[in-house]
Amino acid sequence: MLKLVDEHFEEAFTVALMAMMTFLIGIQIFMRYVMGASLSWSEELARYLFIWMTYTGVAYAIRKNAHIRVTMFADLLPAQGQIYLRILTHAIFAAFVCYAMYQGWFLIEKTFRFGQKSASLGMPMAFVYLAPFTGFVMVLVRLAQSIFCAVRNSPEREMQ
């Protein structure tokens, strides 16, 4: 069960968010053009689902090793040097993620404290601001896994 969660959590979560977003947009189109009356809240909820989907997608891209990168310099290095460079880039990315989470937590806390609500749904905006924080927690987990695999120096076990 844990292997299934490890391999497919971000993928399943992102697909579920995309399905909900697509369904909402489809309902909105139907209501607007067939029924002649639109829903006031569906566009806002679809936007918030898209935000959550984006941040979980970052973790999914880490899991699949699918981020855009320039490998010209890394390809010139020997295999061991490429492993060290991969560990360094993951560590720098992890440092950025930790900083973003640190700053994001203050924003979430402030939004909860002031009680800011969304316009149409009336839900606390802190739940929307929680998306980057949650996504970056998942990114840290995936970066730690990648670093662990690189340290073990087993390319066949690296996350692909």
VMD Tcl script that builds the backbone (N, CA, C; Angstrom):
set m [mol new atoms 480]
animate dup $m
set s [atomselect $m all]
$s set {name element resname resid chain x y z} {
  {N N MET 1 A 0.823 -1.200 0.000}
  {CA C MET 1 A 0.000 0.000 0.000}
  {C C MET 1 A 0.867 1.263 0.000}
  {N N LEU 2 A 1.928 1.260 0.833}
  {CA C LEU 2 A 2.799 2.433 0.867}
  {C C LEU 2 A 3.507 2.644 -0.467}
  {N N LYS 3 A 3.860 1.550 -1.143}
  {CA C LYS 3 A 4.502 1.677 -2.446}
  {C C LYS 3 A 3.557 2.321 -3.450}
  {N N LEU 4 A 2.293 1.947 -3.390}
  {CA C LEU 4 A 1.289 2.528 -4.275}
  {C C LEU 4 A 1.137 4.025 -4.017}
  {N N VAL 5 A 1.101 4.409 -2.754}
  {CA C VAL 5 A 1.010 5.829 -2.391}
  {C C VAL 5 A 2.270 6.554 -2.845}
  {N N ASP 6 A 3.435 5.939 -2.628}
  {CA C ASP 6 A 4.700 6.563 -3.007}
  {C C ASP 6 A 4.775 6.790 -4.511}
  {N N GLU 7 A 4.279 5.849 -5.278}
  {CA C GLU 7 A 4.410 5.942 -6.721}
  {C C GLU 7 A 3.329 6.795 -7.384}
  {N N HIS 8 A 2.159 6.917 -6.766}
  {CA C HIS 8 A 1.041 7.534 -7.489}
  {C C HIS 8 A 0.289 8.621 -6.725}
  {N N PHE 9 A 0.749 9.068 -5.558}
  {CA C PHE 9 A -0.027 10.031 -4.777}
  {C C PHE 9 A -0.237 11.339 -5.523}
  {N N GLU 10 A 0.855 11.973 -5.945}
  {CA C GLU 10 A 0.730 13.268 -6.623}
  {C C GLU 10 A -0.051 13.132 -7.920}
  {N N GLU 11 A 0.209 12.055 -8.637}
  {CA C GLU 11 A -0.488 11.824 -9.896}
  {C C GLU 11 A -1.999 11.699 -9.675}
  {N N ALA 12 A -2.395 10.885 -8.711}
  {CA C ALA 12 A -3.825 10.686 -8.436}
  {C C ALA 12 A -4.468 11.969 -7.930}
  {N N PHE 13 A -3.784 12.686 -7.054}
  {CA C PHE 13 A -4.318 13.922 -6.498}
  {C C PHE 13 A -4.484 14.971 -7.595}
  {N N THR 14 A -3.486 15.087 -8.468}
  {CA C THR 14 A -3.543 16.060 -9.552}
  {C C THR 14 A -4.641 15.707 -10.547}
  {N N VAL 15 A -4.773 14.427 -10.865}
  {CA C VAL 15 A -5.829 14.005 -11.791}
  {C C VAL 15 A -7.203 14.257 -11.185}
  {N N ALA 16 A -7.357 13.987 -9.891}
  {CA C ALA 16 A -8.648 14.243 -9.231}
  {C C ALA 16 A -8.980 15.731 -9.255}
  {N N LEU 17 A -7.999 16.588 -8.983}
  {CA C LEU 17 A -8.233 18.034 -9.036}
  {C C LEU 17 A -8.587 18.482 -10.445}
  {N N MET 18 A -7.889 17.929 -11.439}
  {CA C MET 18 A -8.181 18.299 -12.824}
  {C C MET 18 A -9.580 17.835 -13.231}
  {N N ALA 19 A -9.974 16.655 -12.781}
  {CA C ALA 19 A -11.313 16.154 -13.105}
  {C C ALA 19 A -12.386 17.041 -12.478}
  {N N MET 20 A -12.178 17.431 -11.213}
  {CA C MET 20 A -13.147 18.321 -10.562}
  {C C MET 20 A -13.215 19.669 -11.274}
  {N N MET 21 A -12.049 20.185 -11.648}
  {CA C MET 21 A -12.004 21.478 -12.332}
  {C C MET 21 A -12.705 21.393 -13.686}
  {N N THR 22 A -12.451 20.333 -14.432}
  {CA C THR 22 A -13.093 20.145 -15.734}
  {C C THR 22 A -14.599 20.010 -15.585}
  {N N PHE 23 A -15.031 19.261 -14.595}
  {CA C PHE 23 A -16.460 19.096 -14.336}
  {C C PHE 23 A -17.106 20.439 -14.006}
  {N N LEU 24 A -16.472 21.224 -13.141}
  {CA C LEU 24 A -17.008 22.540 -12.783}
  {C C LEU 24 A -17.123 23.461 -13.988}
  {N N ILE 25 A -16.087 23.469 -14.813}
  {CA C ILE 25 A -16.117 24.332 -15.992}
  {C C ILE 25 A -17.196 23.860 -16.960}
  {N N GLY 26 A -17.347 22.541 -17.096}
  {CA C GLY 26 A -18.406 22.000 -17.947}
  {C C GLY 26 A -19.789 22.375 -17.447}
  {N N ILE 27 A -19.992 22.296 -16.147}
  {CA C ILE 27 A -21.277 22.703 -15.551}
  {C C ILE 27 A -21.517 24.188 -15.784}
  {N N GLN 28 A -20.462 24.974 -15.637}
  {CA C GLN 28 A -20.592 26.421 -15.848}
  {C C GLN 28 A -20.978 26.726 -17.288}
  {N N ILE 29 A -20.356 26.036 -18.240}
  {CA C ILE 29 A -20.711 26.239 -19.656}
  {C C ILE 29 A -22.158 25.851 -19.902}
  {N N PHE 30 A -22.564 24.705 -19.359}
  {CA C PHE 30 A -23.946 24.254 -19.521}
  {C C PHE 30 A -24.925 25.269 -18.928}
  {N N MET 31 A -24.634 25.727 -17.722}
  {CA C MET 31 A -25.535 26.678 -17.059}
  {C C MET 31 A -25.615 27.995 -17.837}
  {N N ARG 32 A -24.489 28.455 -18.339}
  {CA C ARG 32 A -24.469 29.758 -19.006}
  {C C ARG 32 A -25.146 29.717 -20.370}
  {N N TYR 33 A -24.846 28.703 -21.187}
  {CA C TYR 33 A -25.323 28.714 -22.563}
  {C C TYR 33 A -26.611 27.929 -22.777}
  {N N VAL 34 A -26.900 26.965 -21.916}
  {CA C VAL 34 A -28.132 26.195 -22.081}
  {C C VAL 34 A -29.230 26.731 -21.170}
  {N N MET 35 A -28.890 26.942 -19.918}
  {CA C MET 35 A -29.887 27.389 -18.949}
  {C C MET 35 A -30.034 28.908 -18.908}
  {N N GLY 36 A -29.061 29.640 -19.426}
  {CA C GLY 36 A -29.146 31.094 -19.462}
  {C C GLY 36 A -28.820 31.773 -18.141}
  {N N ALA 37 A -28.279 31.039 -17.180}
  {CA C ALA 37 A -27.898 31.616 -15.889}
  {C C ALA 37 A -26.607 30.941 -15.432}
  {N N SER 38 A -25.621 31.743 -15.068}
  {CA C SER 38 A -24.345 31.157 -14.668}
  {C C SER 38 A -24.263 31.026 -13.156}
  {N N LEU 39 A -23.366 30.138 -12.731}
  {CA C LEU 39 A -23.105 29.972 -11.299}
  {C C LEU 39 A -22.104 31.033 -10.863}
  {N N SER 40 A -22.315 31.594 -9.709}
  {CA C SER 40 A -21.430 32.663 -9.263}
  {C C SER 40 A -20.139 32.138 -8.646}
  {N N TRP 41 A -20.105 30.902 -8.250}
  {CA C TRP 41 A -18.973 30.385 -7.485}
  {C C TRP 41 A -18.096 29.407 -8.244}
  {N N SER 42 A -18.541 28.883 -9.383}
  {CA C SER 42 A -17.812 27.793 -10.041}
  {C C SER 42 A -16.470 28.240 -10.617}
  {N N GLU 43 A -16.423 29.435 -11.178}
  {CA C GLU 43 A -15.165 29.919 -11.745}
  {C C GLU 43 A -14.111 30.111 -10.660}
  {N N GLU 44 A -14.534 30.636 -9.541}
  {CA C GLU 44 A -13.588 30.851 -8.440}
  {C C GLU 44 A -13.071 29.525 -7.892}
  {N N LEU 45 A -13.956 28.564 -7.714}
  {CA C LEU 45 A -13.529 27.260 -7.217}
  {C C LEU 45 A -12.620 26.560 -8.227}
  {N N ALA 46 A -12.915 26.662 -9.512}
  {CA C ALA 46 A -12.055 26.075 -10.537}
  {C C ALA 46 A -10.665 26.712 -10.506}
  {N N ARG 47 A -10.610 28.011 -10.282}
  {CA C ARG 47 A -9.324 28.702 -10.180}
  {C C ARG 47 A -8.526 28.185 -8.990}
  {N N TYR 48 A -9.184 27.993 -7.850}
  {CA C TYR 48 A -8.488 27.499 -6.663}
  {C C TYR 48 A -8.045 26.050 -6.840}
  {N N LEU 49 A -8.846 25.243 -7.525}
  {CA C LEU 49 A -8.440 23.870 -7.828}
  {C C LEU 49 A -7.223 23.864 -8.747}
  {N N PHE 50 A -7.188 24.808 -9.691}
  {CA C PHE 50 A -6.038 24.915 -10.587}
  {C C PHE 50 A -4.772 25.281 -9.813}
  {N N ILE 51 A -4.897 26.170 -8.847}
  {CA C ILE 51 A -3.743 26.547 -8.024}
  {C C ILE 51 A -3.220 25.329 -7.275}
  {N N TRP 52 A -4.111 24.576 -6.646}
  {CA C TRP 52 A -3.704 23.364 -5.925}
  {C C TRP 52 A -3.086 22.360 -6.884}
  {N N MET 53 A -3.669 22.216 -8.063}
  {CA C MET 53 A -3.160 21.270 -9.049}
  {C C MET 53 A -1.744 21.647 -9.486}
  {N N THR 54 A -1.489 22.920 -9.642}
  {CA C THR 54 A -0.172 23.382 -10.057}
  {C C THR 54 A 0.897 23.011 -9.043}
  {N N TYR 55 A 0.626 23.247 -7.775}
  {CA C TYR 55 A 1.645 22.969 -6.755}
  {C C TYR 55 A 1.843 21.485 -6.503}
  {N N THR 56 A 0.809 20.684 -6.640}
  {CA C THR 56 A 1.027 19.240 -6.536}
  {C C THR 56 A 1.720 18.722 -7.790}
  {N N GLY 57 A 1.508 19.398 -8.909}
  {CA C GLY 57 A 2.199 19.025 -10.138}
  {C C GLY 57 A 3.702 19.239 -10.059}
  {N N VAL 58 A 4.138 20.221 -9.286}
  {CA C VAL 58 A 5.576 20.431 -9.094}
  {C C VAL 58 A 6.184 19.202 -8.425}
  {N N ALA 59 A 5.535 18.698 -7.394}
  {CA C ALA 59 A 6.031 17.510 -6.704}
  {C C ALA 59 A 6.007 16.297 -7.637}
  {N N TYR 60 A 4.978 16.213 -8.470}
  {CA C TYR 60 A 4.888 15.112 -9.426}
  {C C TYR 60 A 6.040 15.181 -10.431}
  {N N ALA 61 A 6.379 16.378 -10.886}
  {CA C ALA 61 A 7.492 16.530 -11.826}
  {C C ALA 61 A 8.814 16.143 -11.177}
  {N N ILE 62 A 8.977 16.445 -9.895}
  {CA C ILE 62 A 10.180 16.006 -9.174}
  {C C ILE 62 A 10.214 14.484 -9.144}
  {N N ARG 63 A 9.077 13.883 -8.846}
  {CA C ARG 63 A 8.979 12.416 -8.769}
  {C C ARG 63 A 9.365 11.766 -10.087}
  {N N LYS 64 A 8.939 12.358 -11.202}
  {CA C LYS 64 A 9.207 11.801 -12.529}
  {C C LYS 64 A 10.503 12.343 -13.140}
  {N N ASN 65 A 11.209 13.201 -12.415}
  {CA C ASN 65 A 12.448 13.806 -12.902}
  {C C ASN 65 A 12.189 14.514 -14.236}
  {N N ALA 66 A 11.139 15.310 -14.287}
  {CA C ALA 66 A 10.666 15.883 -15.543}
  {C C ALA 66 A 10.773 17.405 -15.618}
  {N N HIS 67 A 11.479 18.026 -14.699}
  {CA C HIS 67 A 11.629 19.477 -14.772}
  {C C HIS 67 A 12.579 19.844 -15.908}
  {N N ILE 68 A 12.335 20.991 -16.501}
  {CA C ILE 68 A 13.194 21.476 -17.580}
  {C C ILE 68 A 14.545 21.851 -16.984}
  {N N ARG 69 A 15.594 21.420 -17.656}
  {CA C ARG 69 A 16.939 21.756 -17.181}
  {C C ARG 69 A 17.906 21.699 -18.351}
  {N N VAL 70 A 19.016 22.386 -18.194}
  {CA C VAL 70 A 20.072 22.366 -19.192}
  {C C VAL 70 A 21.131 21.397 -18.687}
  {N N THR 71 A 21.440 20.389 -19.493}
  {CA C THR 71 A 22.360 19.342 -19.038}
  {C C THR 71 A 23.688 19.354 -19.785}
  {N N MET 72 A 23.950 20.391 -20.547}
  {CA C MET 72 A 25.169 20.423 -21.341}
  {C C MET 72 A 26.411 20.284 -20.454}
  {N N PHE 73 A 26.478 21.052 -19.382}
  {CA C PHE 73 A 27.635 20.980 -18.481}
  {C C PHE 73 A 27.663 19.651 -17.748}
  {N N ALA 74 A 26.510 19.202 -17.269}
  {CA C ALA 74 A 26.457 17.944 -16.515}
  {C C ALA 74 A 26.857 16.762 -17.387}
  {N N ASP 75 A 26.515 16.804 -18.664}
  {CA C ASP 75 A 26.855 15.694 -19.554}
  {C C ASP 75 A 28.357 15.580 -19.788}
  {N N LEU 76 A 29.097 16.659 -19.571}
  {CA C LEU 76 A 30.549 16.629 -19.741}
  {C C LEU 76 A 31.254 15.979 -18.553}
  {N N LEU 77 A 30.571 15.892 -17.427}
  {CA C LEU 77 A 31.170 15.335 -16.217}
  {C C LEU 77 A 31.145 13.809 -16.248}
  {N N PRO 78 A 32.067 13.185 -15.508}
  {CA C PRO 78 A 31.982 11.730 -15.372}
  {C C PRO 78 A 30.744 11.364 -14.551}
  {N N ALA 79 A 30.392 10.091 -14.523}
  {CA C ALA 79 A 29.165 9.632 -13.850}
  {C C ALA 79 A 29.121 10.072 -12.387}
  {N N GLN 80 A 30.239 9.943 -11.689}
  {CA C GLN 80 A 30.274 10.334 -10.269}
  {C C GLN 80 A 30.068 11.840 -10.124}
  {N N GLY 81 A 30.643 12.626 -11.008}
  {CA C GLY 81 A 30.457 14.070 -10.977}
  {C C GLY 81 A 29.017 14.461 -11.246}
  {N N GLN 82 A 28.361 13.741 -12.132}
  {CA C GLN 82 A 26.950 13.998 -12.404}
  {C C GLN 82 A 26.097 13.731 -11.170}
  {N N ILE 83 A 26.449 12.708 -10.423}
  {CA C ILE 83 A 25.709 12.404 -9.187}
  {C C ILE 83 A 25.888 13.528 -8.174}
  {N N TYR 84 A 27.144 14.003 -8.013}
  {CA C TYR 84 A 27.398 15.100 -7.077}
  {C C TYR 84 A 26.672 16.373 -7.504}
  {N N LEU 85 A 26.669 16.643 -8.802}
  {CA C LEU 85 A 25.972 17.825 -9.309}
  {C C LEU 85 A 24.465 17.705 -9.074}
  {N N ARG 86 A 23.912 16.523 -9.274}
  {CA C ARG 86 A 22.478 16.296 -9.034}
  {C C ARG 86 A 22.138 16.525 -7.556}
  {N N ILE 87 A 22.998 16.027 -6.675}
  {CA C ILE 87 A 22.776 16.233 -5.238}
  {C C ILE 87 A 22.840 17.714 -4.911}
  {N N LEU 88 A 23.807 18.427 -5.482}
  {CA C LEU 88 A 23.940 19.869 -5.238}
  {C C LEU 88 A 22.710 20.627 -5.734}
  {N N THR 89 A 22.247 20.331 -6.936}
  {CA C THR 89 A 21.080 21.046 -7.461}
  {C C THR 89 A 19.828 20.735 -6.646}
  {N N HIS 90 A 19.691 19.486 -6.205}
  {CA C HIS 90 A 18.547 19.150 -5.354}
  {C C HIS 90 A 18.631 19.880 -4.013}
  {N N ALA 91 A 19.837 20.001 -3.471}
  {CA C ALA 91 A 20.008 20.696 -2.197}
  {C C ALA 91 A 19.696 22.185 -2.340}
  {N N ILE 92 A 20.118 22.799 -3.445}
  {CA C ILE 92 A 19.809 24.214 -3.678}
  {C C ILE 92 A 18.303 24.396 -3.849}
  {N N PHE 93 A 17.671 23.506 -4.597}
  {CA C PHE 93 A 16.223 23.561 -4.779}
  {C C PHE 93 A 15.519 23.385 -3.437}
  {N N ALA 94 A 16.003 22.467 -2.609}
  {CA C ALA 94 A 15.407 22.245 -1.288}
  {C C ALA 94 A 15.547 23.486 -0.411}
  {N N ALA 95 A 16.685 24.177 -0.507}
  {CA C ALA 95 A 16.866 25.404 0.265}
  {C C ALA 95 A 15.860 26.467 -0.171}
  {N N PHE 96 A 15.657 26.604 -1.477}
  {CA C PHE 96 A 14.653 27.551 -1.979}
  {C C PHE 96 A 13.259 27.179 -1.486}
  {N N VAL 97 A 12.940 25.893 -1.550}
  {CA C VAL 97 A 11.621 25.418 -1.115}
  {C C VAL 97 A 11.419 25.705 0.371}
  {N N CYS 98 A 12.451 25.475 1.176}
  {CA C CYS 98 A 12.341 25.759 2.619}
  {C C CYS 98 A 12.110 27.241 2.866}
  {N N TYR 99 A 12.809 28.090 2.124}
  {CA C TYR 99 A 12.607 29.532 2.270}
  {C C TYR 99 A 11.186 29.925 1.869}
  {N N ALA 100 A 10.703 29.385 0.745}
  {CA C ALA 100 A 9.344 29.691 0.296}
  {C C ALA 100 A 8.312 29.198 1.310}
  {N N MET 101 A 8.552 28.040 1.902}
  {CA C MET 101 A 7.630 27.526 2.921}
  {C C MET 101 A 7.657 28.404 4.172}
  {N N TYR 102 A 8.833 28.848 4.548}
  {CA C TYR 102 A 8.982 29.716 5.724}
  {C C TYR 102 A 8.199 31.016 5.532}
  {N N GLN 103 A 8.366 31.639 4.369}
  {CA C GLN 103 A 7.642 32.873 4.083}
  {C C GLN 103 A 6.150 32.621 3.897}
  {N N GLY 104 A 5.818 31.508 3.259}
  {CA C GLY 104 A 4.418 31.170 3.033}
  {C C GLY 104 A 3.652 30.905 4.309}
  {N N TRP 105 A 4.339 30.330 5.296}
  {CA C TRP 105 A 3.668 30.052 6.562}
  {C C TRP 105 A 3.202 31.342 7.229}
  {N N PHE 106 A 4.021 32.394 7.160}
  {CA C PHE 106 A 3.613 33.672 7.742}
  {C C PHE 106 A 2.399 34.253 7.027}
  {N N LEU 107 A 2.350 34.092 5.722}
  {CA C LEU 107 A 1.196 34.566 4.960}
  {C C LEU 107 A -0.060 33.783 5.337}
  {N N ILE 108 A 0.057 32.477 5.465}
  {CA C ILE 108 A -1.080 31.638 5.861}
  {C C ILE 108 A -1.567 32.035 7.247}
  {N N GLU 109 A -0.624 32.186 8.165}
  {CA C GLU 109 A -0.981 32.561 9.541}
  {C C GLU 109 A -1.679 33.925 9.586}
  {N N LYS 110 A -1.135 34.881 8.839}
  {CA C LYS 110 A -1.726 36.219 8.815}
  {C C LYS 110 A -3.133 36.188 8.216}
  {N N THR 111 A -3.306 35.398 7.159}
  {CA C THR 111 A -4.612 35.316 6.505}
  {C C THR 111 A -5.635 34.661 7.421}
  {N N PHE 112 A -5.225 33.610 8.142}
  {CA C PHE 112 A -6.128 32.998 9.116}
  {C C PHE 112 A -6.498 33.988 10.221}
  {N N ARG 113 A -5.498 34.731 10.700}
  {CA C ARG 113 A -5.733 35.675 11.790}
  {C C ARG 113 A -6.694 36.787 11.390}
  {N N PHE 114 A -6.522 37.321 10.174}
  {CA C PHE 114 A -7.381 38.415 9.742}
  {C C PHE 114 A -8.719 37.938 9.200}
  {N N GLY 115 A -8.825 36.639 8.914}
  {CA C GLY 115 A -10.104 36.083 8.483}
  {C C GLY 115 A -10.527 36.476 7.084}
  {N N GLN 116 A -9.552 36.666 6.189}
  {CA C GLN 116 A -9.883 37.037 4.816}
  {C C GLN 116 A -10.649 35.897 4.143}
  {N N LYS 117 A -11.742 36.257 3.468}
  {CA C LYS 117 A -12.603 35.271 2.806}
  {C C LYS 117 A -12.606 35.504 1.298}
  {N N SER 118 A -12.870 34.438 0.543}
  {CA C SER 118 A -12.955 34.567 -0.909}
  {C C SER 118 A -14.265 35.257 -1.282}
  {N N ALA 119 A -14.305 35.852 -2.461}
  {CA C ALA 119 A -15.437 36.684 -2.860}
  {C C ALA 119 A -16.726 35.886 -3.050}
  {N N SER 120 A -16.694 34.839 -3.845}
  {CA C SER 120 A -17.926 34.111 -4.164}
  {C C SER 120 A -18.229 32.983 -3.201}
  {N N LEU 121 A -17.201 32.241 -2.827}
  {CA C LEU 121 A -17.416 31.059 -1.982}
  {C C LEU 121 A -17.513 31.402 -0.496}
  {N N GLY 122 A -16.867 32.466 -0.099}
  {CA C GLY 122 A -16.863 32.832 1.312}
  {C C GLY 122 A -15.985 31.934 2.158}
  {N N MET 123 A -15.094 31.183 1.515}
  {CA C MET 123 A -14.196 30.303 2.264}
  {C C MET 123 A -12.940 31.070 2.663}
  {N N PRO 124 A -12.288 30.664 3.734}
  {CA C PRO 124 A -11.066 31.359 4.149}
  {C C PRO 124 A -9.989 31.276 3.067}
  {N N MET 125 A -9.410 32.401 2.733}
  {CA C MET 125 A -8.365 32.454 1.710}
  {C C MET 125 A -7.108 31.717 2.150}
  {N N ALA 126 A -6.980 31.457 3.423}
  {CA C ALA 126 A -5.814 30.728 3.912}
  {C C ALA 126 A -5.748 29.331 3.304}
  {N N PHE 127 A -6.903 28.752 2.958}
  {CA C PHE 127 A -6.890 27.437 2.327}
  {C C PHE 127 A -6.276 27.511 0.929}
  {N N VAL 128 A -6.467 28.615 0.259}
  {CA C VAL 128 A -5.845 28.808 -1.051}
  {C C VAL 128 A -4.351 29.025 -0.869}
  {N N TYR 129 A -3.970 29.837 0.123}
  {CA C TYR 129 A -2.563 30.110 0.378}
  {C C TYR 129 A -1.843 28.889 0.960}
  {N N LEU 130 A -2.585 27.906 1.382}
  {CA C LEU 130 A -1.998 26.672 1.892}
  {C C LEU 130 A -1.487 25.787 0.755}
  {N N ALA 131 A -1.938 26.021 -0.459}
  {CA C ALA 131 A -1.537 25.197 -1.607}
  {C C ALA 131 A -0.022 25.216 -1.851}
  {N N PRO 132 A 0.638 26.376 -1.919}
  {CA C PRO 132 A 2.095 26.335 -2.117}
  {C C PRO 132 A 2.813 25.644 -0.971}
  {N N PHE 133 A 2.376 25.905 0.240}
  {CA C PHE 133 A 3.022 25.278 1.394}
  {C C PHE 133 A 2.902 23.755 1.319}
  {N N THR 134 A 1.706 23.259 1.049}
  {CA C THR 134 A 1.478 21.820 0.969}
  {C C THR 134 A 2.240 21.213 -0.209}
  {N N GLY 135 A 2.182 21.884 -1.342}
  {CA C GLY 135 A 2.916 21.391 -2.506}
  {C C GLY 135 A 4.411 21.337 -2.250}
  {N N PHE 136 A 4.945 22.345 -1.567}
  {CA C PHE 136 A 6.376 22.370 -1.296}
  {C C PHE 136 A 6.778 21.336 -0.243}
  {N N VAL 137 A 5.878 20.988 0.657}
  {CA C VAL 137 A 6.160 19.877 1.580}
  {C C VAL 137 A 6.338 18.593 0.769}
  {N N MET 138 A 5.452 18.382 -0.196}
  {CA C MET 138 A 5.574 17.201 -1.050}
  {C C MET 138 A 6.853 17.259 -1.888}
  {N N VAL 139 A 7.227 18.461 -2.334}
  {CA C VAL 139 A 8.467 18.620 -3.092}
  {C C VAL 139 A 9.665 18.250 -2.226}
  {N N LEU 140 A 9.670 18.687 -0.968}
  {CA C LEU 140 A 10.780 18.337 -0.073}
  {C C LEU 140 A 10.904 16.835 0.108}
  {N N VAL 141 A 9.776 16.156 0.247}
  {CA C VAL 141 A 9.806 14.697 0.379}
  {C C VAL 141 A 10.415 14.072 -0.870}
  {N N ARG 142 A 9.985 14.528 -2.030}
  {CA C ARG 142 A 10.502 13.968 -3.284}
  {C C ARG 142 A 11.970 14.325 -3.500}
  {N N LEU 143 A 12.379 15.528 -3.120}
  {CA C LEU 143 A 13.796 15.882 -3.227}
  {C C LEU 143 A 14.647 15.026 -2.297}
  {N N ALA 144 A 14.158 14.790 -1.088}
  {CA C ALA 144 A 14.888 13.924 -0.152}
  {C C ALA 144 A 15.025 12.513 -0.720}
  {N N GLN 145 A 13.960 12.021 -1.336}
  {CA C GLN 145 A 14.039 10.701 -1.959}
  {C C GLN 145 A 15.066 10.690 -3.089}
  {N N SER 146 A 15.075 11.725 -3.909}
  {CA C SER 146 A 16.027 11.796 -5.017}
  {C C SER 146 A 17.463 11.880 -4.512}
  {N N ILE 147 A 17.670 12.685 -3.479}
  {CA C ILE 147 A 19.016 12.789 -2.909}
  {C C ILE 147 A 19.444 11.451 -2.325}
  {N N PHE 148 A 18.548 10.789 -1.625}
  {CA C PHE 148 A 18.855 9.483 -1.048}
  {C C PHE 148 A 19.235 8.487 -2.143}
  {N N CYS 149 A 18.486 8.473 -3.230}
  {CA C CYS 149 A 18.794 7.562 -4.340}
  {C C CYS 149 A 20.122 7.917 -4.991}
  {N N ALA 150 A 20.409 9.208 -5.129}
  {CA C ALA 150 A 21.670 9.624 -5.734}
  {C C ALA 150 A 22.853 9.287 -4.836}
  {N N VAL 151 A 22.682 9.449 -3.524}
  {CA C VAL 151 A 23.754 9.126 -2.583}
  {C C VAL 151 A 24.067 7.635 -2.622}
  {N N ARG 152 A 23.037 6.850 -2.750}
  {CA C ARG 152 A 23.231 5.399 -2.839}
  {C C ARG 152 A 23.902 5.004 -4.142}
  {N N ASN 153 A 23.972 5.976 -5.085}
  {CA C ASN 153 A 24.649 5.767 -6.359}
  {C C ASN 153 A 24.100 4.553 -7.099}
  {N N SER 154 A 22.787 4.489 -7.149}
  {CA C SER 154 A 22.168 3.391 -7.876}
  {C C SER 154 A 21.238 3.973 -8.934}
  {N N PRO 155 A 21.748 4.220 -10.126}
  {CA C PRO 155 A 20.929 4.842 -11.170}
  {C C PRO 155 A 19.671 4.053 -11.500}
  {N N GLU 156 A 19.692 2.731 -11.384}
  {CA C GLU 156 A 18.508 1.950 -11.696}
  {C C GLU 156 A 17.416 2.142 -10.666}
  {N N ARG 157 A 17.761 2.637 -9.453}
  {CA C ARG 157 A 16.761 2.840 -8.413}
  {C C ARG 157 A 16.325 4.296 -8.332}
  {N N GLU 158 A 16.965 5.160 -9.137}
  {CA C GLU 158 A 16.565 6.567 -9.097}
  {C C GLU 158 A 15.152 6.731 -9.594}
  {N N MET 159 A 14.481 7.723 -9.050}
  {CA C MET 159 A 13.093 7.973 -9.418}
  {C C MET 159 A 13.054 8.429 -10.865}
  {N N GLN 160 A 12.295 7.763 -11.678}
  {CA C GLN 160 A 12.153 8.114 -13.102}
  {C C GLN 160 A 10.726 8.180 -13.456}
}
mol reanalyze $m
mol bondsrecalc $m
mol representation Tube
mol addrep $m
